[in-house]
Amino acid sequence: MNGSTRALPITLTLVTALLVLWVITGKNASRIRSEQERHSEWISSQNLMRARARSDRELSALEDARHQSERFRSEVIQAAGGELAYALCDPGVSLSQSLALIAGKCLPPGTVVDVRVERFVEFEVVAILPVRATIHTMAKAARCTLIEAAGLIHSLSFVANGVVLARLDRRTIESVADWASIPESQLEALLSEGEPVPAPLRPPPPPIANQDADSPSPEMERIREVQAAFDTAHQQRIETMNAKAGELLRLADLGTLNGSVDINARIAKTRELAGEIKELRNGLLDPFPEMTQQLLNAGADPVLVRVMVRTYRQRTQPSRTALSSVLSSLIEMASPMEEFLALAGRTWGRWSTDPTGTRFTFEDIETRDSFTNYRAALDLAVSVYNVAITTSNQLNTRP
């Protein structure tokens, strides 16, 4: 009896200690879970902040590239002497077509411009007006045209209803030192010399494509074939990149897994796709050596090749900058993708998901938190890719 009495305080002490230990342990576990949740939330917020900052930087870089391209075009136009004179610098347009473009922008709406070539270098520009024009209108059109191309035009005629209203021959054109500053009255006097005469009967000119003087030379034909083949190959690379991007994104869908062995196969596929995208990168972002070599192999003049490649480089600068962001985001996505899949393999059996791969069930908090953190990193990489591809598409469709 005395032994039982003495054992009672010891038992109570042990029970009390166990209760205290249980309470302390429960509080510690609750505090640990709370800290883990706060830490996960903090990581997610930091990831989102970094994603926004990176997206802002990339958008700013794209806008800078676009403005740089526009500034370059403005400088080229200014160096050429104006928007109209810039047409003469385009290697893909013949002189006859350039002169027709220049005159067409100076003449009244509805005017048909016929550029005829005599003795290979004498360009006769005939403006076929829809109605009879005043001398003032013709003087204004002549000034605008000859400011840009007086050195190339052998004669400029204005025709309406089969009658030549006015004509400036080569001697008259050369007699004016500066077509921008010639007085209006003097210009109208030059156009008024002589009475209107019937236009010489001449069959309608055939389409430009059928004129020997304006038909593309064999060299230009080969160049156009090379350009068409190059554009086709470039578009095929873009389509290949998009296909590989879709394949990479589908690897994260755990709802379609066929067992833990499939995870290892997906990890290997992630590395394979990342390598293939890196190989595509050079061809997409720096196609100029290949383009130069193809044009030279086609027999194009080296000077013409340099002009064409430089023009293509400047014209595609904004789109290539956007494409670089897309490729970088895809390559960088491979790392969090591989880590996420590796985590799924390490914790196999401690999680499950529905066939859609959107709802997960976890057996313990540690697995859930790990999935949350790794998935957040992957979602961040995917969001960066989505921003890059959206920006690239908007840039490519911008008029």
C-alpha positions as CSV (number, residue, x, y, z in Angstrom):
1,M,0.0,0.0,0.0
2,N,2.8,2.3,0.9
3,G,4.6,1.3,-2.3
4,S,1.5,2.2,-4.4
5,T,1.2,5.5,-2.6
6,R,4.8,6.4,-3.3
7,A,4.5,5.4,-7.0
8,L,1.5,7.7,-7.5
9,P,3.4,11.0,-7.5
10,I,6.0,9.6,-9.9
11,T,3.3,8.5,-12.3
12,L,1.6,11.9,-12.1
13,T,4.9,13.6,-12.7
14,L,5.5,11.4,-15.8
15,V,2.0,12.0,-17.2
16,T,2.4,15.7,-16.6
17,A,5.8,15.7,-18.4
18,L,4.4,13.8,-21.3
19,L,1.5,16.2,-21.5
20,V,3.8,19.2,-21.5
21,L,6.1,17.6,-24.1
22,W,3.0,16.8,-26.3
23,V,1.8,20.4,-26.1
24,I,5.3,21.8,-26.8
25,T,5.8,19.4,-29.7
26,G,2.4,20.3,-31.2
27,K,3.1,24.0,-30.9
28,N,6.5,23.5,-32.5
29,A,5.0,21.5,-35.4
30,S,2.3,24.2,-35.9
31,R,4.9,26.9,-35.8
32,I,7.1,25.0,-38.3
33,R,4.1,24.5,-40.7
34,S,3.3,28.2,-40.4
35,E,6.8,29.2,-41.1
36,Q,7.0,26.9,-44.1
37,E,3.8,28.3,-45.5
38,R,5.0,31.9,-45.1
39,H,8.3,30.9,-46.7
40,S,6.5,29.3,-49.7
41,E,4.4,32.5,-50.1
42,W,7.5,34.6,-49.9
43,I,9.2,32.5,-52.6
44,S,6.2,32.8,-54.8
45,S,6.0,36.5,-54.4
46,Q,9.7,36.9,-55.1
47,N,9.4,34.7,-58.2
48,L,6.5,36.8,-59.5
49,M,8.4,40.0,-58.8
50,R,11.4,38.7,-60.8
51,A,9.1,37.6,-63.6
52,R,7.5,41.0,-63.9
53,A,10.9,42.8,-63.7
54,R,12.3,40.5,-66.4
55,S,9.2,41.0,-68.6
56,D,9.5,44.8,-68.3
57,R,13.2,44.6,-69.2
58,E,12.5,42.5,-72.3
59,L,9.6,44.7,-73.4
60,S,11.8,47.8,-73.0
61,A,14.6,46.1,-75.0
62,L,12.1,45.3,-77.8
63,E,10.8,48.8,-77.9
64,D,14.4,50.1,-78.1
65,A,15.2,47.8,-80.9
66,R,12.1,48.9,-82.8
67,H,12.9,52.6,-82.3
68,Q,16.5,51.9,-83.4
69,S,15.3,50.3,-86.6
70,E,12.9,53.2,-87.3
71,R,15.8,55.7,-86.7
72,F,18.0,53.8,-89.0
73,R,15.4,53.8,-91.8
74,S,14.9,57.6,-91.2
75,E,18.6,58.2,-91.5
76,V,18.9,56.1,-94.7
77,I,15.9,58.0,-96.2
78,Q,17.5,61.3,-95.2
79,A,20.9,60.3,-96.6
80,A,19.2,59.2,-99.9
81,G,17.6,62.6,-100.2
82,G,14.0,61.9,-99.2
83,E,11.3,59.3,-99.2
84,L,10.9,59.3,-103.0
85,A,14.7,59.2,-103.7
86,Y,15.0,56.2,-101.4
87,A,13.2,54.2,-104.0
88,L,16.3,54.5,-106.2
89,C,18.4,52.8,-103.5
90,D,16.3,49.6,-103.4
91,P,18.2,46.9,-105.2
92,G,15.1,44.9,-105.8
93,V,13.4,47.5,-107.9
94,S,14.5,48.5,-111.5
95,L,15.2,52.1,-112.5
96,S,12.0,52.2,-114.6
97,Q,9.9,51.1,-111.6
98,S,11.7,53.5,-109.3
99,L,11.0,56.4,-111.6
100,A,7.4,55.4,-112.0
101,L,7.1,55.3,-108.2
102,I,8.6,58.7,-107.8
103,A,6.5,60.3,-110.5
104,G,3.4,58.5,-109.3
105,K,3.6,60.1,-105.9
106,C,3.9,63.6,-107.4
107,L,1.0,63.3,-109.9
108,P,-2.7,63.7,-109.4
109,P,-4.7,60.6,-108.3
110,G,-5.7,58.4,-111.2
111,T,-2.6,59.2,-113.3
112,V,-0.9,56.3,-115.1
113,V,2.8,56.6,-115.4
114,D,4.5,55.0,-118.4
115,V,8.3,54.9,-118.3
116,R,9.9,54.1,-121.7
117,V,13.5,53.3,-122.2
118,E,15.3,54.4,-125.4
119,R,18.9,53.4,-126.1
120,F,19.2,51.7,-122.7
121,V,19.8,54.8,-120.7
122,E,17.3,57.4,-121.9
123,F,14.2,57.2,-119.6
124,E,11.1,58.9,-121.0
125,V,8.5,59.5,-118.4
126,V,4.9,59.9,-119.7
127,A,2.2,61.0,-117.3
128,I,-1.2,60.0,-118.7
129,L,-3.6,62.2,-116.8
130,P,-7.2,61.1,-116.2
131,V,-8.5,64.7,-117.1
132,R,-6.9,67.7,-118.6
133,A,-4.8,69.5,-115.9
134,T,-4.0,73.1,-115.4
135,I,-0.5,74.4,-116.1
136,H,-0.1,75.0,-112.4
137,T,-0.9,71.4,-111.5
138,M,1.6,70.1,-114.1
139,A,4.3,72.6,-112.9
140,K,3.9,71.3,-109.3
141,A,4.1,67.7,-110.4
142,A,7.2,68.4,-112.6
143,R,9.0,70.2,-109.8
144,C,8.3,67.3,-107.4
145,T,9.4,64.7,-109.8
146,L,12.6,66.4,-111.1
147,I,13.8,67.4,-107.7
148,E,14.2,63.7,-107.0
149,A,15.2,62.3,-110.4
150,A,16.3,65.1,-112.9
151,G,19.6,63.4,-113.4
152,L,17.9,60.2,-114.7
153,I,14.9,61.5,-116.7
154,H,15.5,62.2,-120.4
155,S,12.1,63.7,-121.0
156,L,8.9,64.3,-119.0
157,S,5.5,64.5,-120.8
158,F,2.0,65.2,-119.7
159,V,-0.8,63.6,-121.8
160,A,-4.6,63.8,-121.5
161,N,-7.2,62.5,-123.9
162,G,-4.6,61.6,-126.5
163,V,-3.0,65.1,-126.4
164,V,0.4,66.1,-125.2
165,L,-0.3,69.0,-122.9
166,A,3.3,69.8,-122.1
167,R,6.8,68.3,-122.4
168,L,10.2,68.9,-121.0
169,D,13.0,67.5,-123.0
170,R,16.5,66.7,-121.9
171,R,17.9,70.1,-122.9
172,T,15.2,71.9,-120.9
173,I,15.7,69.7,-117.9
174,E,19.5,70.3,-117.9
175,S,19.0,74.1,-118.2
176,V,17.6,74.3,-114.7
177,A,20.3,74.1,-112.1
178,D,18.0,73.7,-109.1
179,W,14.4,72.4,-109.5
180,A,13.6,73.1,-105.9
181,S,14.2,76.9,-106.2
182,I,13.1,77.6,-109.8
183,P,10.4,80.3,-109.7
184,E,6.8,79.1,-110.4
185,S,6.4,81.5,-113.3
186,Q,9.6,80.4,-115.0
187,L,8.6,76.7,-114.6
188,E,5.1,77.3,-116.0
189,A,6.7,79.2,-118.9
190,L,8.9,76.2,-119.7
191,L,5.8,73.9,-119.7
192,S,3.8,76.4,-121.9
193,E,6.3,76.5,-124.7
194,G,4.6,75.2,-127.8
195,E,0.9,74.3,-128.4
196,P,-0.6,71.0,-127.3
197,V,-0.1,68.4,-130.0
198,P,-1.7,65.0,-130.4
199,A,0.2,62.2,-128.7
200,P,2.0,60.0,-131.2
201,L,0.1,56.8,-131.9
202,R,1.8,54.0,-130.0
203,P,0.4,50.7,-128.9
204,P,-0.2,50.4,-125.2
205,P,2.9,49.3,-123.5
206,P,2.9,45.7,-122.4
207,P,3.1,45.0,-118.6
208,I,6.4,45.7,-117.0
209,A,7.0,42.0,-116.5
210,N,7.0,41.5,-120.3
211,Q,9.2,44.5,-121.2
212,D,12.7,43.4,-122.0
213,A,14.2,46.5,-120.4
214,D,12.4,46.1,-117.2
215,S,12.3,42.3,-117.0
216,P,14.5,40.9,-114.2
217,S,17.9,39.9,-115.4
218,P,19.0,36.3,-115.1
219,E,21.1,37.4,-112.1
220,M,18.1,39.0,-110.4
221,E,16.0,35.9,-111.2
222,R,18.6,33.7,-109.4
223,I,18.7,36.1,-106.5
224,R,15.0,36.0,-106.1
225,E,15.0,32.2,-106.2
226,V,17.7,32.2,-103.5
227,Q,15.7,34.6,-101.4
228,A,12.5,32.5,-101.7
229,A,14.4,29.4,-100.7
230,F,16.0,31.2,-97.8
231,D,12.7,32.6,-96.6
232,T,11.2,29.1,-96.8
233,A,14.0,27.5,-94.8
234,H,13.8,30.3,-92.2
235,Q,10.0,29.7,-91.8
236,Q,10.6,26.0,-91.4
237,R,13.0,26.7,-88.6
238,I,10.3,28.9,-86.9
239,E,7.8,26.1,-87.2
240,T,10.3,23.6,-85.8
241,M,11.0,25.8,-82.8
242,N,7.2,26.1,-82.1
243,A,6.8,22.4,-82.3
244,K,9.6,21.8,-79.9
245,A,8.2,24.4,-77.5
246,G,4.9,22.7,-77.5
247,E,6.6,19.3,-76.8
248,L,8.6,20.8,-74.0
249,L,5.5,22.3,-72.3
250,R,3.7,19.0,-72.5
251,L,6.4,17.2,-70.5
252,A,5.2,18.9,-67.4
253,D,1.8,17.3,-67.6
254,L,2.0,14.6,-64.9
255,G,-1.5,13.5,-65.6
256,T,-0.3,11.5,-68.6
257,L,2.5,9.7,-66.9
258,N,2.8,5.9,-67.5
259,G,4.7,5.1,-64.3
260,S,7.9,6.3,-62.7
261,V,9.9,5.0,-65.6
262,D,8.2,7.6,-67.8
263,I,9.7,10.3,-65.6
264,N,13.2,9.4,-66.5
265,A,12.3,9.3,-70.2
266,R,10.8,12.8,-69.8
267,I,13.9,14.1,-68.1
268,A,16.1,12.8,-71.0
269,K,13.7,14.3,-73.5
270,T,13.9,17.7,-71.7
271,R,17.7,17.7,-72.2
272,E,17.3,16.6,-75.8
273,L,14.9,19.4,-76.6
274,A,17.0,22.0,-74.9
275,G,20.0,20.9,-77.1
276,E,17.9,21.0,-80.3
277,I,16.6,24.5,-79.5
278,K,20.2,25.7,-78.9
279,E,21.1,24.4,-82.3
280,L,18.2,26.2,-83.9
281,R,19.2,29.5,-82.2
282,N,22.2,30.3,-84.4
283,G,20.3,29.7,-87.6
284,L,17.4,31.8,-86.5
285,L,19.3,34.7,-85.0
286,D,22.4,34.9,-87.3
287,P,21.3,33.7,-90.7
288,F,23.5,36.3,-92.5
289,P,26.6,34.2,-93.3
290,E,24.3,31.5,-94.8
291,M,22.4,34.1,-96.8
292,T,25.6,35.8,-98.0
293,Q,27.1,32.5,-99.2
294,Q,23.9,31.4,-101.0
295,L,23.7,34.7,-102.9
296,L,27.3,34.6,-103.9
297,N,26.9,31.0,-105.0
298,A,24.0,32.2,-107.2
299,G,26.4,34.6,-109.0
300,A,25.2,37.8,-107.4
301,D,27.5,40.8,-107.4
302,P,29.4,41.0,-104.1
303,V,28.5,44.7,-103.7
304,L,24.8,44.0,-104.2
305,V,25.0,41.1,-101.8
306,R,26.4,43.3,-99.1
307,V,23.6,45.9,-99.6
308,M,20.9,43.2,-99.6
309,V,22.2,41.5,-96.4
310,R,22.7,44.8,-94.6
311,T,19.1,45.8,-95.5
312,Y,17.7,42.5,-94.4
313,R,19.7,42.7,-91.1
314,Q,18.3,46.1,-90.3
315,R,14.8,45.3,-91.4
316,T,14.6,42.2,-89.2
317,Q,16.4,43.6,-86.1
318,P,13.2,44.1,-84.0
319,S,11.8,40.6,-84.8
320,R,15.2,38.9,-84.2
321,T,15.4,40.6,-80.8
322,A,12.0,39.3,-79.9
323,L,12.9,35.9,-81.2
324,S,16.0,35.9,-79.1
325,S,13.9,36.4,-76.0
326,V,11.6,33.5,-77.0
327,L,14.6,31.1,-77.6
328,S,16.3,32.2,-74.3
329,S,13.1,31.6,-72.3
330,L,12.7,28.1,-73.9
331,I,16.3,27.2,-73.1
332,E,16.0,28.5,-69.5
333,M,12.7,26.6,-69.1
334,A,14.5,23.3,-69.4
335,S,16.3,23.6,-66.0
336,P,13.1,24.1,-63.8
337,M,11.3,21.5,-66.0
338,E,14.0,18.9,-65.3
339,E,14.1,19.7,-61.6
340,F,10.3,19.5,-61.3
341,L,10.3,16.1,-63.0
342,A,13.2,14.9,-60.9
343,L,11.2,15.8,-57.8
344,A,8.2,13.9,-59.1
345,G,10.4,10.9,-59.5
346,R,12.0,11.2,-56.0
347,T,8.6,11.5,-54.3
348,W,6.9,8.8,-56.4
349,G,4.2,7.2,-54.3
350,R,3.7,10.2,-52.0
351,W,1.5,12.1,-54.5
352,S,-1.2,11.5,-57.0
353,T,-3.1,13.5,-59.6
354,D,-6.2,13.4,-61.7
355,P,-5.9,12.6,-65.5
356,T,-5.8,16.3,-66.3
357,G,-2.7,16.9,-64.1
358,T,-4.3,19.9,-62.4
359,R,-5.4,18.5,-59.0
360,F,-2.9,16.9,-56.7
361,T,-3.2,14.9,-53.5
362,F,-0.1,14.7,-51.2
363,E,0.6,12.2,-48.3
364,D,2.6,14.7,-46.3
365,I,3.2,18.4,-45.9
366,E,6.9,18.2,-47.0
367,T,6.0,16.7,-50.4
368,R,3.3,19.3,-50.9
369,D,5.6,22.2,-50.1
370,S,8.3,20.8,-52.3
371,F,5.9,20.5,-55.2
372,T,4.6,24.0,-54.6
373,N,8.1,25.5,-54.7
374,Y,9.3,23.6,-57.7
375,R,6.1,24.1,-59.6
376,A,6.3,27.9,-58.9
377,A,9.7,28.0,-60.4
378,L,8.5,26.2,-63.5
379,D,5.4,28.3,-63.8
380,L,7.6,31.4,-63.7
381,A,9.7,30.1,-66.6
382,V,6.5,29.3,-68.5
383,S,5.1,32.8,-67.9
384,V,8.3,34.4,-69.1
385,Y,8.0,32.3,-72.3
386,N,4.4,33.3,-72.8
387,V,5.3,37.0,-72.5
388,A,8.1,36.6,-75.0
389,I,6.1,34.7,-77.5
390,T,3.2,37.2,-77.2
391,T,5.5,40.2,-77.7
392,S,7.2,38.5,-80.7
393,N,3.8,37.8,-82.3
394,Q,2.6,41.4,-81.8
395,L,5.8,42.7,-83.3
396,N,5.7,40.5,-86.3
397,T,2.0,41.5,-87.1
398,R,2.6,45.2,-86.5
399,P,2.0,47.1,-89.8
